[in-house]
Amino acid sequence: MVHPVPATDPSSAENVDANAGAHAVIKSRRSFTIKEKRELLESIRIISSSGVSVRQACTIVGLPHQYFYHFKKVVSVANELENVNDVFVHFKVNGSTRKIHPGRPSVLASVRDNLTQFIAGTRTRGIQVSSRMVRHEASRLLPNFMTKTLSAREKAVNRFIKQMGLTHRSATHTAQKSHHETKTESQHFIEMMRDKVADMDPALILNMDQTPILFSFHAAKTLEKKGTKTIHVRASTCDTKRVTLAVTCDANGGMLPPLLIFKGAANGCIAREFGMYPEG
């Protein structure tokens, strides 16, 4: 279905109806996202394929025909950026993006390749990357960068991170091994479990997971490409001082009471202290 859009002059931020005289009407300029531009171009292509001229097709969808050629150029550049053979795509070329201009050159442009390799290599190993780590690496690569104030360095790194299409994301999966190392084993385990529970009552299918609480601290966020749904990070293997929380659920979605596991001696201080609390 073709949805008409309001027509405006692309050369100015606001349009004034000159024929309105003293009661001139000011119209706000309409801005289009990359997604909307693609949809409009596709609608015009479909309409013009039936023998209608491009100008007439633009009129049908409510788009000034001069917008059509500008949109084609922008979408062409966006398509090229999607297919570029680079570690990071500097622009988000889908969704709500409206502009793909790179902006002014970064002060870190001379070490761009080194920083992208540092970020990509560290994330490939599943290790968290923070803007502070990028700032320290930039200072190592550019000694003159250290002469700037802390505020200037932070702003420069934040602009560089944004230009590279990166954002801070919370980890969704934490493990001591890279997910690439356990992918095959995980697939085999899933296939085995499907065969085992195929004819079982869902209420009798229990799944328990354990997680540490508060004793070991890890960075909650890391730099990752925008739009990434799964964020893998690695945890420390040397800190064993922790309380273990065991959480169990069944295949129907029911939850069992949580279980806290403390490391301690029988009849020790933990047993004596918790003995004073009521059950449940």
C-alpha positions as protocol buffer text, in pm:
chain_id: "A"
residue {
  index: 1
  type: MET
  ca { x: 0 y: 0 z: 0 }
}
residue {
  index: 2
  type: VAL
  ca { x: 131 y: 344 z: -91 }
}
residue {
  index: 3
  type: HIS
  ca { x: 108 y: 611 z: 178 }
}
residue {
  index: 4
  type: PRO
  ca { x: 125 y: 976 z: 62 }
}
residue {
  index: 5
  type: VAL
  ca { x: 370 y: 1197 z: 250 }
}
residue {
  index: 6
  type: PRO
  ca { x: 364 y: 1575 z: 283 }
}
residue {
  index: 7
  type: ALA
  ca { x: 571 y: 1755 z: 20 }
}
residue {
  index: 8
  type: THR
  ca { x: 825 y: 2014 z: 132 }
}
residue {
  index: 9
  type: ASP
  ca { x: 1117 y: 2202 z: -15 }
}
residue {
  index: 10
  type: PRO
  ca { x: 1445 y: 2022 z: 62 }
}
residue {
  index: 11
  type: SER
  ca { x: 1652 y: 2339 z: 36 }
}
residue {
  index: 12
  type: SER
  ca { x: 1524 y: 2505 z: 354 }
}
residue {
  index: 13
  type: ALA
  ca { x: 1441 y: 2405 z: 708 }
}
residue {
  index: 14
  type: GLU
  ca { x: 1104 y: 2577 z: 688 }
}
residue {
  index: 15
  type: ASN
  ca { x: 869 y: 2665 z: 401 }
}
residue {
  index: 16
  type: VAL
  ca { x: 662 y: 2980 z: 382 }
}
residue {
  index: 17
  type: ASP
  ca { x: 359 y: 3001 z: 156 }
}
residue {
  index: 18
  type: ALA
  ca { x: 431 y: 3320 z: -41 }
}
residue {
  index: 19
  type: ASN
  ca { x: 72 y: 3344 z: -164 }
}
residue {
  index: 20
  type: ALA
  ca { x: -61 y: 3367 z: 189 }
}
residue {
  index: 21
  type: GLY
  ca { x: 47 y: 3730 z: 226 }
}
residue {
  index: 22
  type: ALA
  ca { x: 47 y: 3862 z: 581 }
}
residue {
  index: 23
  type: HIS
  ca { x: -100 y: 3533 z: 702 }
}
residue {
  index: 24
  type: ALA
  ca { x: 194 y: 3326 z: 579 }
}
residue {
  index: 25
  type: VAL
  ca { x: 183 y: 2962 z: 688 }
}
residue {
  index: 26
  type: ILE
  ca { x: 509 y: 2811 z: 810 }
}
residue {
  index: 27
  type: LYS
  ca { x: 546 y: 2441 z: 736 }
}
residue {
  index: 28
  type: SER
  ca { x: 800 y: 2228 z: 917 }
}
residue {
  index: 29
  type: ARG
  ca { x: 1050 y: 2048 z: 703 }
}
residue {
  index: 30
  type: ARG
  ca { x: 994 y: 1673 z: 674 }
}
residue {
  index: 31
  type: SER
  ca { x: 1295 y: 1452 z: 742 }
}
residue {
  index: 32
  type: PHE
  ca { x: 1308 y: 1092 z: 617 }
}
residue {
  index: 33
  type: THR
  ca { x: 1492 y: 796 z: 766 }
}
residue {
  index: 34
  type: ILE
  ca { x: 1695 y: 557 z: 552 }
}
residue {
  index: 35
  type: LYS
  ca { x: 1422 y: 297 z: 598 }
}
residue {
  index: 36
  type: GLU
  ca { x: 1153 y: 539 z: 478 }
}
residue {
  index: 37
  type: LYS
  ca { x: 1363 y: 637 z: 178 }
}
residue {
  index: 38
  type: ARG
  ca { x: 1402 y: 274 z: 76 }
}
residue {
  index: 39
  type: GLU
  ca { x: 1027 y: 215 z: 113 }
}
residue {
  index: 40
  type: LEU
  ca { x: 941 y: 523 z: -95 }
}
residue {
  index: 41
  type: LEU
  ca { x: 1187 y: 427 z: -369 }
}
residue {
  index: 42
  type: GLU
  ca { x: 1040 y: 76 z: -377 }
}
residue {
  index: 43
  type: SER
  ca { x: 685 y: 217 z: -402 }
}
residue {
  index: 44
  type: ILE
  ca { x: 788 y: 445 z: -687 }
}
residue {
  index: 45
  type: ARG
  ca { x: 960 y: 156 z: -864 }
}
residue {
  index: 46
  type: ILE
  ca { x: 647 y: -60 z: -839 }
}
residue {
  index: 47
  type: ILE
  ca { x: 421 y: 218 z: -967 }
}
residue {
  index: 48
  type: SER
  ca { x: 650 y: 319 z: -1252 }
}
residue {
  index: 49
  type: SER
  ca { x: 683 y: -46 z: -1363 }
}
residue {
  index: 50
  type: SER
  ca { x: 320 y: -28 z: -1481 }
}
residue {
  index: 51
  type: GLY
  ca { x: 407 y: 237 z: -1739 }
}
residue {
  index: 52
  type: VAL
  ca { x: 371 y: 548 z: -1522 }
}
residue {
  index: 53
  type: SER
  ca { x: 655 y: 800 z: -1538 }
}
residue {
  index: 54
  type: VAL
  ca { x: 877 y: 856 z: -1237 }
}
residue {
  index: 55
  type: ARG
  ca { x: 743 y: 1210 z: -1194 }
}
residue {
  index: 56
  type: GLN
  ca { x: 384 y: 1083 z: -1190 }
}
residue {
  index: 57
  type: ALA
  ca { x: 477 y: 804 z: -950 }
}
residue {
  index: 58
  type: CYS
  ca { x: 632 y: 1060 z: -714 }
}
residue {
  index: 59
  type: THR
  ca { x: 311 y: 1264 z: -730 }
}
residue {
  index: 60
  type: ILE
  ca { x: 105 y: 955 z: -642 }
}
residue {
  index: 61
  type: VAL
  ca { x: 309 y: 884 z: -328 }
}
residue {
  index: 62
  type: GLY
  ca { x: 319 y: 1254 z: -241 }
}
residue {
  index: 63
  type: LEU
  ca { x: 694 y: 1299 z: -287 }
}
residue {
  index: 64
  type: PRO
  ca { x: 852 y: 1588 z: -483 }
}
residue {
  index: 65
  type: HIS
  ca { x: 1031 y: 1438 z: -781 }
}
residue {
  index: 66
  type: GLN
  ca { x: 1361 y: 1614 z: -691 }
}
residue {
  index: 67
  type: TYR
  ca { x: 1360 y: 1412 z: -368 }
}
residue {
  index: 68
  type: PHE
  ca { x: 1359 y: 1093 z: -573 }
}
residue {
  index: 69
  type: TYR
  ca { x: 1707 y: 1143 z: -721 }
}
residue {
  index: 70
  type: HIS
  ca { x: 1851 y: 1257 z: -389 }
}
residue {
  index: 71
  type: PHE
  ca { x: 1705 y: 953 z: -215 }
}
residue {
  index: 72
  type: LYS
  ca { x: 1854 y: 722 z: -480 }
}
residue {
  index: 73
  type: LYS
  ca { x: 2199 y: 865 z: -416 }
}
residue {
  index: 74
  type: VAL
  ca { x: 2170 y: 835 z: -36 }
}
residue {
  index: 75
  type: VAL
  ca { x: 2036 y: 478 z: -47 }
}
residue {
  index: 76
  type: SER
  ca { x: 2311 y: 382 z: -294 }
}
residue {
  index: 77
  type: VAL
  ca { x: 2576 y: 507 z: -51 }
}
residue {
  index: 78
  type: ALA
  ca { x: 2401 y: 324 z: 236 }
}
residue {
  index: 79
  type: ASN
  ca { x: 2403 y: -1 z: 37 }
}
residue {
  index: 80
  type: GLU
  ca { x: 2775 y: 38 z: -31 }
}
residue {
  index: 81
  type: LEU
  ca { x: 2841 y: 89 z: 341 }
}
residue {
  index: 82
  type: GLU
  ca { x: 2649 y: -231 z: 420 }
}
residue {
  index: 83
  type: ASN
  ca { x: 2871 y: -430 z: 183 }
}
residue {
  index: 84
  type: VAL
  ca { x: 3200 y: -267 z: 283 }
}
residue {
  index: 85
  type: ASN
  ca { x: 3468 y: -514 z: 394 }
}
residue {
  index: 86
  type: ASP
  ca { x: 3550 y: -350 z: 724 }
}
residue {
  index: 87
  type: VAL
  ca { x: 3563 y: -454 z: 1087 }
}
residue {
  index: 88
  type: PHE
  ca { x: 3302 y: -194 z: 1180 }
}
residue {
  index: 89
  type: VAL
  ca { x: 3034 y: -18 z: 978 }
}
residue {
  index: 90
  type: HIS
  ca { x: 3067 y: 346 z: 1078 }
}
residue {
  index: 91
  type: PHE
  ca { x: 2704 y: 430 z: 1010 }
}
residue {
  index: 92
  type: LYS
  ca { x: 2380 y: 265 z: 1107 }
}
residue {
  index: 93
  type: VAL
  ca { x: 2236 y: 240 z: 756 }
}
residue {
  index: 94
  type: ASN
  ca { x: 1894 y: 105 z: 854 }
}
residue {
  index: 95
  type: GLY
  ca { x: 1612 y: 193 z: 1088 }
}
residue {
  index: 96
  type: SER
  ca { x: 1586 y: 548 z: 1218 }
}
residue {
  index: 97
  type: THR
  ca { x: 1911 y: 681 z: 1071 }
}
residue {
  index: 98
  type: ARG
  ca { x: 1858 y: 1002 z: 876 }
}
residue {
  index: 99
  type: LYS
  ca { x: 2210 y: 1104 z: 778 }
}
residue {
  index: 100
  type: ILE
  ca { x: 2523 y: 912 z: 681 }
}
residue {
  index: 101
  type: HIS
  ca { x: 2771 y: 1199 z: 682 }
}
residue {
  index: 102
  type: PRO
  ca { x: 3091 y: 1098 z: 867 }
}
residue {
  index: 103
  type: GLY
  ca { x: 3133 y: 1438 z: 1034 }
}
residue {
  index: 104
  type: ARG
  ca { x: 3463 y: 1610 z: 1100 }
}
residue {
  index: 105
  type: PRO
  ca { x: 3783 y: 1399 z: 1110 }
}
residue {
  index: 106
  type: SER
  ca { x: 3871 y: 1256 z: 1450 }
}
residue {
  index: 107
  type: VAL
  ca { x: 4198 y: 1338 z: 1628 }
}
residue {
  index: 108
  type: LEU
  ca { x: 4238 y: 959 z: 1646 }
}
residue {
  index: 109
  type: ALA
  ca { x: 4204 y: 913 z: 1270 }
}
residue {
  index: 110
  type: SER
  ca { x: 4576 y: 837 z: 1230 }
}
residue {
  index: 111
  type: VAL
  ca { x: 4549 y: 535 z: 1464 }
}
residue {
  index: 112
  type: ARG
  ca { x: 4201 y: 429 z: 1355 }
}
residue {
  index: 113
  type: ASP
  ca { x: 4316 y: 92 z: 1219 }
}
residue {
  index: 114
  type: ASN
  ca { x: 4517 y: 15 z: 1531 }
}
residue {
  index: 115
  type: LEU
  ca { x: 4227 y: 99 z: 1762 }
}
residue {
  index: 116
  type: THR
  ca { x: 3974 y: -101 z: 1558 }
}
residue {
  index: 117
  type: GLN
  ca { x: 4208 y: -402 z: 1561 }
}
residue {
  index: 118
  type: PHE
  ca { x: 4252 y: -361 z: 1937 }
}
residue {
  index: 119
  type: ILE
  ca { x: 3876 y: -349 z: 2000 }
}
residue {
  index: 120
  type: ALA
  ca { x: 3790 y: -627 z: 1754 }
}
residue {
  index: 121
  type: GLY
  ca { x: 4070 y: -853 z: 1876 }
}
residue {
  index: 122
  type: THR
  ca { x: 3980 y: -806 z: 2242 }
}
residue {
  index: 123
  type: ARG
  ca { x: 3609 y: -869 z: 2178 }
}
residue {
  index: 124
  type: THR
  ca { x: 3691 y: -1179 z: 1971 }
}
residue {
  index: 125
  type: ARG
  ca { x: 3850 y: -1326 z: 2281 }
}
residue {
  index: 126
  type: GLY
  ca { x: 3531 y: -1244 z: 2476 }
}
residue {
  index: 127
  type: ILE
  ca { x: 3699 y: -982 z: 2696 }
}
residue {
  index: 128
  type: GLN
  ca { x: 3511 y: -665 z: 2793 }
}
residue {
  index: 129
  type: VAL
  ca { x: 3623 y: -341 z: 2629 }
}
residue {
  index: 130
  type: SER
  ca { x: 3550 y: -7 z: 2794 }
}
residue {
  index: 131
  type: SER
  ca { x: 3601 y: 346 z: 2669 }
}
residue {
  index: 132
  type: ARG
  ca { x: 3873 y: 380 z: 2933 }
}
residue {
  index: 133
  type: MET
  ca { x: 4067 y: 92 z: 2775 }
}
residue {
  index: 134
  type: VAL
  ca { x: 4034 y: 259 z: 2435 }
}
residue {
  index: 135
  type: ARG
  ca { x: 4157 y: 585 z: 2586 }
}
residue {
  index: 136
  type: HIS
  ca { x: 4464 y: 416 z: 2733 }
}
residue {
  index: 137
  type: GLU
  ca { x: 4541 y: 240 z: 2404 }
}
residue {
  index: 138
  type: ALA
  ca { x: 4506 y: 568 z: 2214 }
}
residue {
  index: 139
  type: SER
  ca { x: 4746 y: 733 z: 2460 }
}
residue {
  index: 140
  type: ARG
  ca { x: 4996 y: 453 z: 2404 }
}
residue {
  index: 141
  type: LEU
  ca { x: 4972 y: 488 z: 2026 }
}
residue {
  index: 142
  type: LEU
  ca { x: 4970 y: 869 z: 2027 }
}
residue {
  index: 143
  type: PRO
  ca { x: 5199 y: 1017 z: 2294 }
}
residue {
  index: 144
  type: ASN
  ca { x: 5070 y: 1368 z: 2211 }
}
residue {
  index: 145
  type: PHE
  ca { x: 4721 y: 1251 z: 2302 }
}
residue {
  index: 146
  type: MET
  ca { x: 4831 y: 1235 z: 2667 }
}
residue {
  index: 147
  type: THR
  ca { x: 4901 y: 1610 z: 2667 }
}
residue {
  index: 148
  type: LYS
  ca { x: 4528 y: 1680 z: 2637 }
}
residue {
  index: 149
  type: THR
  ca { x: 4309 y: 1718 z: 2942 }
}
residue {
  index: 150
  type: LEU
  ca { x: 4116 y: 1416 z: 3070 }
}
residue {
  index: 151
  type: SER
  ca { x: 3788 y: 1574 z: 2959 }
}
residue {
  index: 152
  type: ALA
  ca { x: 3922 y: 1633 z: 2606 }
}
residue {
  index: 153
  type: ARG
  ca { x: 4050 y: 1276 z: 2582 }
}
residue {
  index: 154
  type: GLU
  ca { x: 3720 y: 1133 z: 2701 }
}
residue {
  index: 155
  type: LYS
  ca { x: 3523 y: 1339 z: 2450 }
}
residue {
  index: 156
  type: ALA
  ca { x: 3760 y: 1246 z: 2166 }
}
residue {
  index: 157
  type: VAL
  ca { x: 3727 y: 875 z: 2247 }
}
residue {
  index: 158
  type: ASN
  ca { x: 3349 y: 898 z: 2280 }
}
residue {
  index: 159
  type: ARG
  ca { x: 3323 y: 1067 z: 1938 }
}
residue {
  index: 160
  type: PHE
  ca { x: 3553 y: 804 z: 1789 }
}
residue {
  index: 161
  type: ILE
  ca { x: 3343 y: 523 z: 1940 }
}
residue {
  index: 162
  type: LYS
  ca { x: 3025 y: 674 z: 1798 }
}
residue {
  index: 163
  type: GLN
  ca { x: 3181 y: 720 z: 1453 }
}
residue {
  index: 164
  type: MET
  ca { x: 3284 y: 354 z: 1454 }
}
residue {
  index: 165
  type: GLY
  ca { x: 2923 y: 247 z: 1514 }
}
residue {
  index: 166
  type: LEU
  ca { x: 2994 y: 115 z: 1865 }
}
residue {
  index: 167
  type: THR
  ca { x: 2793 y: 152 z: 2183 }
}
residue {
  index: 168
  type: HIS
  ca { x: 2811 y: 33 z: 2544 }
}
residue {
  index: 169
  type: ARG
  ca { x: 2610 y: -285 z: 2597 }
}
residue {
  index: 170
  type: SER
  ca { x: 2543 y: -506 z: 2898 }
}
residue {
  index: 171
  type: ALA
  ca { x: 2665 y: -866 z: 2876 }
}
residue {
  index: 172
  type: THR
  ca { x: 2393 y: -1122 z: 2805 }
}
residue {
  index: 173
  type: HIS
  ca { x: 2617 y: -1431 z: 2831 }
}
residue {
  index: 174
  type: THR
  ca { x: 2909 y: -1475 z: 3071 }
}
residue {
  index: 175
  type: ALA
  ca { x: 3141 y: -1777 z: 3049 }
}
residue {
  index: 176
  type: GLN
  ca { x: 3500 y: -1879 z: 3114 }
}
residue {
  index: 177
  type: LYS
  ca { x: 3541 y: -2000 z: 2755 }
}
residue {
  index: 178
  type: SER
  ca { x: 3471 y: -1839 z: 2424 }
}
residue {
  index: 179
  type: HIS
  ca { x: 3127 y: -1936 z: 2285 }
}
residue {
  index: 180
  type: HIS
  ca { x: 3299 y: -2049 z: 1963 }
}
residue {
  index: 181
  type: GLU
  ca { x: 3480 y: -2325 z: 2155 }
}
residue {
  index: 182
  type: THR
  ca { x: 3159 y: -2476 z: 2295 }
}
residue {
  index: 183
  type: LYS
  ca { x: 2922 y: -2428 z: 2001 }
}
residue {
  index: 184
  type: THR
  ca { x: 2941 y: -2788 z: 1873 }
}
residue {
  index: 185
  type: GLU
  ca { x: 2913 y: -2937 z: 2222 }
}
residue {
  index: 186
  type: SER
  ca { x: 2608 y: -2721 z: 2294 }
}
residue {
  index: 187
  type: GLN
  ca { x: 2433 y: -2835 z: 1977 }
}
residue {
  index: 188
  type: HIS
  ca { x: 2495 y: -3201 z: 2062 }
}
residue {
  index: 189
  type: PHE
  ca { x: 2362 y: -3148 z: 2417 }
}
residue {
  index: 190
  type: ILE
  ca { x: 2043 y: -2980 z: 2288 }
}
residue {
  index: 191
  type: GLU
  ca { x: 1974 y: -3266 z: 2045 }
}
residue {
  index: 192
  type: MET
  ca { x: 2033 y: -3525 z: 2320 }
}
residue {
  index: 193
  type: MET
  ca { x: 1801 y: -3349 z: 2566 }
}
residue {
  index: 194
  type: ARG
  ca { x: 1523 y: -3316 z: 2307 }
}
residue {
  index: 195
  type: ASP
  ca { x: 1520 y: -3693 z: 2265 }
}
residue {
  index: 196
  type: LYS
  ca { x: 1520 y: -3753 z: 2641 }
}
residue {
  index: 197
  type: VAL
  ca { x: 1232 y: -3520 z: 2734 }
}
residue {
  index: 198
  type: ALA
  ca { x: 1014 y: -3576 z: 2427 }
}
residue {
  index: 199
  type: ASP
  ca { x: 748 y: -3784 z: 2614 }
}
residue {
  index: 200
  type: MET
  ca { x: 790 y: -3647 z: 2966 }
}
residue {
  index: 201
  type: ASP
  ca { x: 548 y: -3438 z: 3172 }
}
residue {
  index: 202
  type: PRO
  ca { x: 666 y: -3070 z: 3146 }
}
residue {
  index: 203
  type: ALA
  ca { x: 613 y: -3025 z: 3520 }
}
residue {
  index: 204
  type: LEU
  ca { x: 877 y: -3295 z: 3583 }
}
residue {
  index: 205
  type: ILE
  ca { x: 1137 y: -3138 z: 3353 }
}
residue {
  index: 206
  type: LEU
  ca { x: 1355 y: -2919 z: 3574 }
}
residue {
  index: 207
  type: ASN
  ca { x: 1638 y: -2690 z: 3478 }
}
residue {
  index: 208
  type: MET
  ca { x: 1870 y: -2545 z: 3741 }
}
residue {
  index: 209
  type: ASP
  ca { x: 2134 y: -2280 z: 3694 }
}
residue {
  index: 210
  type: GLN
  ca { x: 2383 y: -2140 z: 3940 }
}
residue {
  index: 211
  type: THR
  ca { x: 2521 y: -1788 z: 3955 }
}
residue {
  index: 212
  type: PRO
  ca { x: 2763 y: -1612 z: 4193 }
}
residue {
  index: 213
  type: ILE
  ca { x: 2649 y: -1311 z: 4396 }
}
residue {
  index: 214
  type: LEU
  ca { x: 2845 y: -999 z: 4494 }
}
residue {
  index: 215
  type: PHE
  ca { x: 3179 y: -1157 z: 4585 }
}
residue {
  index: 216
  type: SER
  ca { x: 3333 y: -1110 z: 4241 }
}
residue {
  index: 217
  type: PHE
  ca { x: 3291 y: -790 z: 4043 }
}
residue {
  index: 218
  type: HIS
  ca { x: 3314 y: -770 z: 3664 }
}
residue {
  index: 219
  type: ALA
  ca { x: 3237 y: -487 z: 3425 }
}
residue {
  index: 220
  type: ALA
  ca { x: 2867 y: -489 z: 3349 }
}
residue {
  index: 221
  type: LYS
  ca { x: 2905 y: -328 z: 3007 }
}
residue {
  index: 222
  type: THR
  ca { x: 3142 y: -350 z: 2710 }
}
residue {
  index: 223
  type: LEU
  ca { x: 3183 y: -182 z: 2374 }
}
residue {
  index: 224
  type: GLU
  ca { x: 3001 y: -367 z: 2097 }
}
residue {
  index: 225
  type: LYS
  ca { x: 2850 y: -292 z: 1757 }
}
residue {
  index: 226
  type: LYS
  ca { x: 2507 y: -130 z: 1757 }
}
residue {
  index: 227
  type: GLY
  ca { x: 2225 y: -375 z: 1698 }
}
residue {
  index: 228
  type: THR
  ca { x: 2413 y: -678 z: 1837 }
}
residue {
  index: 229
  type: LYS
  ca { x: 2165 y: -895 z: 2032 }
}
residue {
  index: 230
  type: THR
  ca { x: 2407 y: -1139 z: 2199 }
}
residue {
  index: 231
  type: ILE
  ca { x: 2702 y: -1001 z: 2396 }
}
residue {
  index: 232
  type: HIS
  ca { x: 2961 y: -1259 z: 2510 }
}
residue {
  index: 233
  type: VAL
  ca { x: 3216 y: -1177 z: 2783 }
}
residue {
  index: 234
  type: ARG
  ca { x: 3457 y: -1382 z: 2992 }
}
residue {
  index: 235
  type: ALA
  ca { x: 3466 y: -1404 z: 3372 }
}
residue {
  index: 236
  type: SER
  ca { x: 3756 y: -1440 z: 3611 }
}
residue {
  index: 237
  type: THR
  ca { x: 3855 y: -1794 z: 3711 }
}
residue {
  index: 238
  type: CYS
  ca { x: 4066 y: -1708 z: 4017 }
}
residue {
  index: 239
  type: ASP
  ca { x: 3810 y: -1567 z: 4261 }
}
residue {
  index: 240
  type: THR
  ca { x: 3627 y: -1845 z: 4444 }
}
residue {
  index: 241
  type: LYS
  ca { x: 3496 y: -1634 z: 4733 }
}
residue {
  index: 242
  type: ARG
  ca { x: 3130 y: -1611 z: 4649 }
}
residue {
  index: 243
  type: VAL
  ca { x: 2780 y: -1709 z: 4749 }
}
residue {
  index: 244
  type: THR
  ca { x: 2613 y: -1938 z: 4497 }
}
residue {
  index: 245
  type: LEU
  ca { x: 2250 y: -1887 z: 4406 }
}
residue {
  index: 246
  type: ALA
  ca { x: 2075 y: -2193 z: 4258 }
}
residue {
  index: 247
  type: VAL
  ca { x: 1757 y: -2113 z: 4065 }
}
residue {
  index: 248
  type: THR
  ca { x: 1532 y: -2389 z: 3930 }
}
residue {
  index: 249
  type: CYS
  ca { x: 1233 y: -2380 z: 3696 }
}
residue {
  index: 250
  type: ASP
  ca { x: 1022 y: -2641 z: 3520 }
}
residue {
  index: 251
  type: ALA
  ca { x: 920 y: -2666 z: 3156 }
}
residue {
  index: 252
  type: ASN
  ca { x: 578 y: -2515 z: 3238 }
}
residue {
  index: 253
  type: GLY
  ca { x: 743 y: -2194 z: 3355 }
}
residue {
  index: 254
  type: GLY
  ca { x: 700 y: -2262 z: 3729 }
}
residue {
  index: 255
  type: MET
  ca { x: 974 y: -2157 z: 3972 }
}
residue {
  index: 256
  type: LEU
  ca { x: 1107 y: -2355 z: 4267 }
}
residue {
  index: 257
  type: PRO
  ca { x: 1224 y: -2173 z: 4584 }
}
residue {
  index: 258
  type: PRO
  ca { x: 1577 y: -2034 z: 4531 }
}
residue {
  index: 259
  type: LEU
  ca { x: 1867 y: -2200 z: 4710 }
}
residue {
  index: 260
  type: LEU
  ca { x: 2167 y: -2009 z: 4852 }
}
residue {
  index: 261
  type: ILE
  ca { x: 2488 y: -2210 z: 4900 }
}
residue {
  index: 262
  type: PHE
  ca { x: 2757 y: -2079 z: 5137 }
}
residue {
  index: 263
  type: LYS
  ca { x: 3106 y: -2220 z: 5180 }
}
residue {
  index: 264
  type: GLY
  ca { x: 3160 y: -2299 z: 5547 }
}
residue {
  index: 265
  type: ALA
  ca { x: 3219 y: -2563 z: 5811 }
}
residue {
  index: 266
  type: ALA
  ca { x: 2949 y: -2775 z: 5973 }
}
residue {
  index: 267
  type: ASN
  ca { x: 2810 y: -2604 z: 6285 }
}
residue {
  index: 268
  type: GLY
  ca { x: 3017 y: -2297 z: 6197 }
}
residue {
  index: 269
  type: CYS
  ca { x: 2923 y: -1930 z: 6222 }
}
residue {
  index: 270
  type: ILE
  ca { x: 2709 y: -1942 z: 5908 }
}
residue {
  index: 271
  type: ALA
  ca { x: 2505 y: -2237 z: 6037 }
}
residue {
  index: 272
  type: ARG
  ca { x: 2463 y: -2072 z: 6378 }
}
residue {
  index: 273
  type: GLU
  ca { x: 2358 y: -1736 z: 6233 }
}
residue {
  index: 274
  type: PHE
  ca { x: 2108 y: -1877 z: 5982 }
}
residue {
  index: 275
  type: GLY
  ca { x: 1967 y: -2103 z: 6250 }
}
residue {
  index: 276
  type: MET
  ca { x: 1810 y: -1794 z: 6405 }
}
residue {
  index: 277
  type: TYR
  ca { x: 1612 y: -1711 z: 6090 }
}
residue {
  index: 278
  type: PRO
  ca { x: 1268 y: -1862 z: 6028 }
}
residue {
  index: 279
  type: GLU
  ca { x: 1238 y: -2113 z: 5747 }
}
residue {
  index: 280
  type: GLY
  ca { x: 1113 y: -1982 z: 5411 }
}
